Amino acid sequence: QALDLQRPIDKRVYKGTQPTCHDFNQFTAGAETLALLVGFSAGQVQYLDLAKKDSAGRLFNEERLIDKSKVTSVRWLPDTERLFLASHASGHLYLYDSEQPCGATSPQYTLLTQGEGFRVFSCKSKTPRNPLLKWAVGSGPLNEFAFSPDGRSLACVSQDGVLRVFHFSSMLLQGMMRSYFGGLLCVCWSPDGRYVVTGGEDDLVTVWSFAEGRVVARGHGHKSWVNAVAFDPFTPPPPPPPDGQGDRQGDSPEDPPSVTYRFGSAGQDTQFCLWDLTEDVLEPRPPLPRSRPAAAAAPGEEPGPPPPPPSVPGLPRSLSRSNSLPQPGGGPQISPRVPPVLSVGRFATLTLRDPRGVAEKEHKRYHSLGNISRGGGSAEKPPPQTGGSSRGGSLDMAKVLGTTLCPRLHEVPLLEPLVCKKIAQERLTVLLFLEDCIVTACQEGLICTWARPG
């Protein structure tokens, strides 16, 4: 049937509460069924089947006996027909079965397991009822969560500024990362499940390695909080090294770094940023020996962690071949290089940022890094403390700053966006990469599609 773009296939008006999040079941979607979950500001979750025109749907947590706070994110479990998760501003995460009732009384829970900053409960009931499980994660609102591509791991970001990654079936904590300051607002997995990117109130995007359990890069381009991050799953994979040799010793300094991953971010500053993660950021070469060479690891021995920043002006973790910003701290200035994979003209209406033109607009948010790479000295000051309760979930910033949970700014590569473009009048809230376009949405209600390169 020809689509009538003037008329929606479904329209609903809600009174007394507002939709805050939604998710389609991609596993069951077809001509006969189109299952949609909608979360609301008062805590309810609605199930609709848009393929069935007369479907009134089902309402979960209708009496708000399970949770009275706003639903911040709702997701179907990967490759399942009935199970879904809903996170709330209370910091709780609930597992629902769409075929089970919620019950007429408040649920009672039994503690199943607990760990650093989280507890998991099961619902005590003689007959099956929702919620099946309840997580208490961190302190403050649980802002977003995302399943890994294989569906085994679950990444959660909270207002306490902590990324927590769980093995979903065993409910065990697999890794953690702390924002530089402020809450974390959004999270996304790389298509191969090796990296997690987050954004939040420190105005940064942070790339965390799932396998290594450490921050591998941060990106600074936004002037306010980062609301949405997304990997581009259609970036072509890097070519394999010739003859199976991956040492890249034949590379010349003029060779452009190969783009391994591409991701985007959208912020409350109305800007869309596009970032490239290149080989030399993810697998940095050891710095060239100077007049006083550092002690090398013995043959067959794993090299240790990188040394603390030198007292003399040096270049910790040289990144001269990546699209990284100059490292703060007084070291030599590295001119950022843009790989020729994405030229200005090929990105349709999006153009490369002119660093001189965007510099000095006044920041409209209280939590901001401002100009982290200009002054050099500001990076060494401990970031401001964030408020909120500390019910065993938040990490003491004074203790984690400078550790693998939250390295200092000069201890990891600082990326510069390949593209940084103001594309809206109101704060951006949604970012999606599709095969033929990029989709953004803003708080004004406008949904825009952007042409991809070429």
C-alpha positions in Angstrom: 0.0 0.0 0.0 1.1 3.5 -0.8 2.1 5.4 2.4 0.2 8.5 3.2 2.9 10.7 4.9 0.2 13.2 5.9 -1.6 10.8 8.2 0.1 8.8 11.0 -0.7 5.1 11.3 -1.6 5.6 14.9 -2.1 8.7 17.1 -2.8 8.8 20.9 -3.3 11.7 23.2 -2.5 11.3 26.9 -3.7 13.4 29.7 -2.0 13.8 33.1 1.2 12.0 32.0 3.7 12.3 29.1 5.5 9.7 27.1 9.2 9.7 27.9 10.6 6.7 26.0 9.7 3.9 23.7 11.0 0.8 22.0 9.8 -1.4 19.1 10.3 -5.2 19.3 12.5 -5.8 16.3 12.5 -9.5 16.8 8.8 -10.0 16.3 8.1 -7.1 14.0 6.2 -8.0 10.8 3.0 -7.6 8.9 1.0 -9.3 11.6 2.5 -7.7 14.7 4.3 -4.5 15.6 4.8 -4.5 19.4 5.6 -1.1 20.9 6.5 -0.2 24.5 5.9 3.4 25.8 7.2 4.6 29.1 5.6 7.5 30.9 6.5 10.3 33.3 4.3 8.9 36.1 5.9 5.5 36.0 3.5 3.4 33.8 4.6 1.3 30.8 2.1 0.7 28.0 2.2 -2.2 25.5 0.7 -1.5 22.1 0.4 -3.7 18.9 0.2 -1.1 16.1 -0.6 -3.9 13.5 -3.8 -4.6 15.3 -5.9 -1.4 14.8 -8.4 -2.1 17.6 -5.8 -2.9 20.2 -6.2 -1.0 23.4 -2.9 -2.3 24.6 -2.0 -3.3 28.2 -0.8 -1.0 30.9 1.9 -2.1 33.4 2.4 -0.5 36.8 -1.0 1.1 36.2 -1.6 1.8 39.9 2.0 2.9 40.4 2.5 0.2 43.0 5.8 -0.9 41.5 7.4 2.5 41.0 6.1 6.1 41.1 9.0 7.8 39.3 9.5 8.6 35.7 10.4 5.8 33.2 13.8 6.9 31.8 14.3 4.0 29.3 12.5 0.9 28.2 13.9 -1.9 26.1 12.8 -5.3 24.8 15.3 -8.0 25.7 17.2 -9.0 22.5 15.6 -11.8 20.5 12.7 -12.3 22.9 8.9 -12.0 22.3 7.7 -11.2 25.8 10.4 -9.9 28.2 11.4 -6.2 28.6 13.3 -3.9 31.0 12.2 -0.5 32.3 14.5 1.9 34.2 13.2 4.6 36.4 14.3 7.9 37.9 14.3 6.1 41.3 17.5 4.3 40.2 15.6 1.0 39.9 15.4 -1.3 36.9 12.6 -3.8 36.4 12.2 -7.0 34.3 8.7 -7.5 33.0 6.9 -10.3 31.2 4.4 -8.7 28.8 2.0 -11.7 29.3 2.0 -11.5 33.1 -0.2 -9.3 35.3 1.2 -6.7 37.8 -0.9 -7.7 40.8 -3.2 -5.6 43.0 -0.8 -5.0 45.8 2.7 -3.7 46.2 5.3 -6.4 45.3 7.4 -7.9 48.0 11.0 -8.7 47.2 13.8 -11.2 48.2 17.5 -10.2 47.8 19.2 -12.4 45.2 22.6 -10.9 44.9 24.5 -7.7 45.5 27.8 -6.1 44.7 29.6 -2.7 44.5 26.8 -0.1 44.0 24.0 -2.5 43.1 21.5 -5.1 44.5 19.2 -7.5 42.7 15.9 -8.7 44.0 13.3 -11.3 42.9 9.6 -10.8 43.3 8.0 -12.9 46.1 4.7 -14.3 44.8 2.8 -17.6 44.8 1.7 -17.0 41.2 3.7 -15.4 38.4 3.5 -11.6 38.4 5.4 -8.5 37.4 8.1 -7.4 38.0 10.0 -10.6 37.7 13.3 -9.0 38.9 14.3 -5.6 40.4 17.7 -4.0 40.3 18.8 -1.1 42.5 21.7 0.5 40.6 23.9 3.3 41.9 22.4 6.4 43.5 20.1 8.9 41.8 18.2 8.3 38.5 19.2 5.4 36.2 19.3 7.5 33.0 19.8 4.9 30.2 20.8 1.3 29.6 21.8 -0.7 26.5 22.4 -4.4 25.7 25.6 -5.5 24.0 25.2 -6.7 20.4 25.3 -10.4 21.6 22.7 -9.7 24.2 24.8 -11.0 27.1 25.9 -7.8 28.8 23.9 -4.8 30.0 25.5 -1.3 30.3 23.8 1.2 32.7 24.5 4.8 33.2 23.3 6.7 36.3 23.1 10.2 37.7 25.9 9.3 40.1 28.3 9.4 37.1 29.0 5.7 37.0 28.9 3.3 34.0 28.2 -0.2 35.2 28.3 -3.2 32.9 26.5 -6.4 34.0 26.5 -10.0 32.8 22.8 -10.1 32.4 21.9 -13.7 33.0 24.1 -14.1 36.1 23.5 -10.5 37.3 27.2 -10.1 38.0 29.2 -6.8 37.6 31.7 -7.0 34.8 33.2 -3.5 34.8 32.8 0.1 35.9 33.8 3.6 34.8 33.3 7.0 36.4 32.6 10.2 34.5 35.0 13.1 34.9 32.2 14.8 36.9 28.4 15.0 36.9 26.0 12.4 35.8 26.1 10.1 32.7 23.1 10.5 30.5 23.5 8.2 27.5 25.3 5.0 26.5 25.9 2.9 23.4 27.9 -0.2 22.4 30.1 -0.5 19.4 28.8 -2.9 16.7 31.3 -5.6 17.7 30.7 -5.2 21.5 34.3 -4.3 22.2 33.7 -0.6 23.3 31.1 1.4 25.1 30.7 5.1 24.5 29.0 7.4 27.1 28.0 11.0 27.3 27.0 13.2 30.2 27.2 16.3 32.2 30.9 16.7 31.9 30.3 17.7 28.2 32.6 14.8 27.2 32.1 11.6 25.3 34.0 8.8 26.8 35.1 5.6 25.1 35.5 2.6 27.5 37.1 -0.7 26.5 34.9 -3.6 27.6 37.7 -6.2 27.2 40.4 -4.1 29.0 38.1 -2.4 31.5 39.6 1.0 31.0 38.9 4.4 29.4 40.7 4.5 26.0 39.7 8.0 24.9 37.6 11.0 25.6 36.2 13.5 23.2 35.7 17.2 23.8 33.6 19.2 21.3 30.3 20.0 23.0 29.6 23.1 25.0 26.9 21.5 27.2 25.6 18.2 28.3 25.7 15.3 25.9 22.2 13.8 25.5 22.7 11.0 22.9 25.6 8.9 21.6 25.5 6.3 18.8 28.0 4.2 16.9 27.6 4.1 13.1 27.2 0.4 12.3 27.7 1.0 8.6 31.3 2.3 8.8 33.3 -0.2 6.7 35.6 -2.4 8.9 39.3 -1.7 8.7 41.2 -3.8 6.2 43.2 -6.7 7.6 47.0 -6.2 7.9 49.0 -7.6 4.9 50.4 -11.1 5.4 48.9 -11.3 8.8 51.4 -8.9 10.2 50.0 -6.3 12.5 53.1 -4.5 13.7 52.7 -1.7 11.2 56.4 -1.1 11.2 56.4 -0.2 7.6 54.0 2.7 8.1 55.3 6.1 7.4 54.3 9.1 9.5 52.4 10.5 6.4 50.1 7.5 6.2 46.6 8.4 7.4 45.4 6.3 10.3 42.7 3.8 9.3 39.2 4.5 10.7 38.2 1.6 12.9 35.0 3.0 14.4 32.8 6.0 13.9 30.3 7.4 16.3 28.2 10.5 16.8 27.0 12.6 19.7 24.2 15.1 20.1 24.0 17.6 22.9 22.0 20.2 24.8 24.2 22.8 23.0 22.2 21.8 19.8 25.4 20.5 18.2 25.9 17.2 16.4 29.4 15.9 16.5 31.0 13.0 14.5 34.0 11.2 15.9 36.5 8.7 14.4 38.3 6.1 16.5 41.5 5.2 14.8 44.0 2.4 15.3 46.6 4.7 16.9 44.1 5.8 19.6 43.0 2.3 20.4 46.5 0.7 20.2 48.9 3.6 20.9 52.5 3.0 20.0 55.1 3.4 22.8 56.7 6.9 22.7 60.0 7.2 21.0 63.0 6.9 23.3 64.5 10.2 24.4 68.0 10.8 25.8 67.0 8.9 28.9 65.2 5.7 27.7 62.7 4.1 30.0 63.2 0.7 31.3 61.8 -1.9 28.9 59.8 -5.0 29.9 61.7 -8.3 29.9 61.2 -10.6 26.9 57.9 -12.5 27.2 56.7 -10.2 30.0 53.6 -8.1 29.7 54.4 -4.3 29.7 53.1 -2.6 32.8 50.7 0.3 33.1 51.8 3.6 31.6 54.1 5.7 33.8 52.8 8.7 35.7 53.0 12.0 33.7 56.6 13.3 33.6 57.6 16.4 35.5 59.6 17.7 32.5 57.5 18.8 29.5 56.9 15.6 27.6 54.3 13.9 25.4 52.5 11.2 27.4 51.0 8.7 25.0 51.9 10.4 21.8 49.0 10.6 19.3 50.5 12.6 16.5 48.7 10.4 13.9 45.2 10.7 15.3 42.5 13.3 15.3 43.3 14.2 18.9 43.5 17.6 20.6 46.8 18.9 22.0 47.5 17.3 25.3 47.1 19.6 28.3 50.0 20.1 30.6 52.5 22.1 28.6 53.8 19.4 26.3 54.5 19.9 22.6 51.4 20.9 20.6 50.1 18.2 18.3 48.4 19.6 15.2 45.1 17.6 14.8 45.0 15.7 11.6 41.7 14.7 9.9 41.8 11.4 8.1 40.8 11.8 4.4 38.1 9.2 4.7 35.4 11.9 5.2 35.9 15.1 3.3 33.9 18.3 3.9 32.1 18.2 0.6 30.9 14.6 0.9 29.0 15.2 4.1 26.1 16.9 2.5 24.9 19.8 4.8 27.3 19.0 7.6 30.6 20.8 7.5 33.9 20.7 9.4 34.1 22.9 12.5 36.2 26.0 12.4 37.9 25.9 15.8 38.3 29.7 15.8 34.6 30.4 15.1 33.0 28.5 17.9 35.3 29.3 20.7 33.9 31.9 23.0 30.1 31.5 23.4 29.0 31.7 27.0 28.2 28.3 28.5 24.6 27.9 29.5 25.1 25.0 32.0 26.6 25.0 35.4 28.6 21.8 34.9 31.1 22.3 32.2 34.7 21.6 31.5 34.8 24.9 29.5 38.1 25.0 27.6 39.9 22.0 29.0 42.8 22.1 26.6 43.6 25.8 26.4 44.9 26.7 29.8 46.8 23.5 30.7 46.6 24.0 34.4 42.8 23.5 34.7 43.1 19.8 33.9 45.0 19.2 37.1 42.4 20.7 39.5 40.1 18.1 41.0 36.6 18.3 39.3 33.7 19.6 41.3 31.8 17.3 43.6 28.3 16.4 42.5 25.5 16.4 45.0 23.1 13.5 45.7 22.7 10.7 48.1 25.4 8.1 48.6 23.4 4.9 49.3 26.4 2.7 48.5 26.3 3.6 44.8 28.3 6.7 44.2 32.1 6.6 44.2 34.1 9.2 46.1 35.6 11.4 43.3 38.7 12.2 45.4 39.5 8.5 45.5 38.8 7.5 41.9 40.3 10.5 40.1 43.5 9.4 38.5 42.7 5.7 38.6 41.5 3.4 35.8 37.9 4.2 36.9 38.4 7.8 36.1 41.8 8.8 34.6 42.9 12.4 34.6 42.5 14.3 31.4 46.1 14.1 30.3 46.2 10.4 30.9 44.1 9.3 27.9 43.8 10.6 24.3 41.6 13.6 23.9 39.7 13.4 20.6 38.6 16.3 18.5 35.3 15.9 16.5 35.7 15.4 12.8 32.4 17.3 12.3 30.8 19.7 14.8 27.6 21.4 13.5 24.8 23.3 15.1 21.7 21.6 13.6 18.8 22.6 15.9 17.3 25.5 17.8 16.4 23.4 20.9 18.5 20.8 22.7 19.0 17.5 20.8 17.6 14.4 22.3 17.8 11.6 19.7 20.6 10.3 17.4 20.2 7.3 15.0 22.5 6.0 12.3 20.5 4.3 9.5 22.0 2.8 6.3 20.9 5.7 4.1 20.8 8.6 6.5 21.3 10.0 10.0 18.3 10.8 12.1 18.2 13.5 14.8 15.4 14.8 17.0 15.2 17.8 19.3 13.1 19.0 22.3 11.1 21.2 19.9 9.6 18.0 18.4 11.4 18.2 15.0 12.8 15.0 13.5 15.4 15.6 10.8 17.1 13.2 8.4 20.6 14.1 7.2 22.3 12.7 4.0 25.2 10.4 4.6 28.6 10.9 2.9 28.4 10.2 -0.9 
